[in-house]
Amino acid sequence: MTNTDYSVEKLLPYPDVVEELETQMGGKPAQGSRNNFIFAMACQLRYVCNDDPEWIAKVLPTYGEEREQWMATIRSACNRSQSPGMTHLMQRVLRICRERWEAMMDEDEAQWDALGSLDTPPPMPRVLPPLIRLLVSKTPDVYRPAVAHAVFPALATHLWQTRFMYIDNVPHEATLMNVLMAGTGAGKNCISEPINRIMADIRQRDQENLRREHEWKQEVQAKGASKDKPLRPEGLVIQEIDSDMTNAALVQRLADAEGRFLYTRMNEIDQFDALKTSYHSKAQFQIMCLAFDPGNTYGQTRVGAASVTERVCVRFNWNASTTIGKGQRYFRHVLTDGPISRINFCTIPEREIGAEIPIFGKYDDAFDQELKPYIERLTAARGLIECKEAKRMAKRLVEDCADFARLSQSRVYENLSYRAIVIAYLKAMVLYVAQGQKWDGYIESFARWSLHYDLWCKMRFFGHSIEDAENGREVKDHPGPQNLLDQLPDVFSREEAQQLRQRLHINTGTLKAMISNWKKREYIEEYGEIVPKSEIARQLYTKTSIYLKDHVSCT
């Protein structure tokens, strides 16, 4: 059995297969029996790792064995003669994992129908990709969705000269920006420690170049007005920048970065205002937009010899936190200018009054060691990376959002979904690279949830304001797009549909187009006799059995 067959079978995650195989073989080995256990495990994993010892080493734990001995045992297992058919044990392991995976996917799938209501965000999948599972493992449940979104800018900052081909044949880099919007005292600092662990290697590399830069500045100052001042040193790659950096300093850091991503984390979103310039009061929002767009150029030209004069590509991933009200005010003048659609948003639900304090786990050396291989794979990646499974996923997400846009008749939702799908795709590709370019169903489940969660936040926090700005009229606050068909009875008249549109102030398209669209998508069909055009308002429609099967009413 080749790994291709294995991937097609149900895209099962390797950690789950290894965990189940370990269980079937009696659990983790005791000291003294580790070598035999590792050998036996490796013999079984040959069937799903293309008989490749390096591949097996990526998924098989050391169980406390010395690494050299552990690797030698894996190679020994791969050198052993192998029967052509998969063992009964491995077949049983895959069957159990597949059944468990399908059951969990079905449970998660059943929850997507709740997207017609924006009272609560989409629930986090029970099954998570191994890297995300690790990064939220020390996080209390209430904070896990926020952490699961917020880690991506830091993860993506490790990629260099790496692009991903999107479904429109435009190559994208992992341009990921995240804003956490939550109430005062909600615990927004929950994202700090996972990000610190992710950025540890970059910070260590930055320290040496910060020291070199400091020495050069001291030497320049010591020369005074002398003409023989030393030139700026080459290779001053400093990726993590100060949150209050000026525009000129950002351009200089981008020029020094040699095409790498810069990164910063802001405790408050308005720290971005430091990037304003005297000639462009909205320069910070321009930078947000450019940071997402492929092949952008930005810079400044100055006359002074000591001033920064550079043209650069903005590669700038970042995290920011803010309260909900402050975040809404911050973006109120650029609602239709593009920043909101390019940023990934997340939140933390409000806890009940008097609720117990959430307790975090301990971030220790074991956590760092488990994280290390993922970071190394991201750092090592180069070139144009394509993944046919990720492209198929992106196309399904496009249809997901188009389906909900048709049912909600929300043009704002549809417009926001375009870039939100790109963001979800880029997250999936980051996970794909971090897993050694191995795709599994958990990545798709996570990306789909991430997309709908992001859109839930955008519609919840900005949807009505964007609609106000686009229509040039005052619209009362509302929870966001609703599934209109779910709010109609199973058998309804054309007049009832029109009354619902008027009540909800739906001005996108026409009633005729909506009904025609629903009929074409087989959501509804005509019920009873066909009435003459003069009495068309009385025409009855019924929801189809297909629609009723696939959608759960939220009214």
Secondary structure, DSSP 8 states (H G I E B T S, - for coil): --HHHHHHHH---HHHHHHHHHHHTTSS--TTSHHHHHHHHHHHHGGGTTT-HHHHHHHS--TT--HHHHHHHHHHHHHS---SS--HHHHHHHHHHHHHHHHHHHHHHHHGGGGG--SS-----SS--HHHHHHTTTS-GGGHHHHHHHTHHHHHTT--SEEEE-TTS-EE----EEEEE--TTS-GGGGHHHHHHHHHHHHHHHHHHHHHHHHHHHHHHHHTT-S------S-----B--TT--HHHHHHHHHHTTT--EEEEESSGGGGGGG-BTTBTTHHHHHHHHHHSTT--EEE--SSTTS--EEE---EEEEEEE-HHHHHHHTTT-TTTSHHHHSEEE------TT----------HHHHHHHHHHHHHHHH--EEE--HHHHHHHHHHHHHHHHHHHHHT-HHHHHHHHHHHHHHHHHHHHHHHHTTS---HHHHHHHHHHHHHHHHHHIIIIIHHHHHHHHTS----------TGGGS-SEEEHHHHHHHHHHTT--SS-HHHHHHHHHHTTSEEEESS---GGGGGG-EEEE-HHHHHH-----
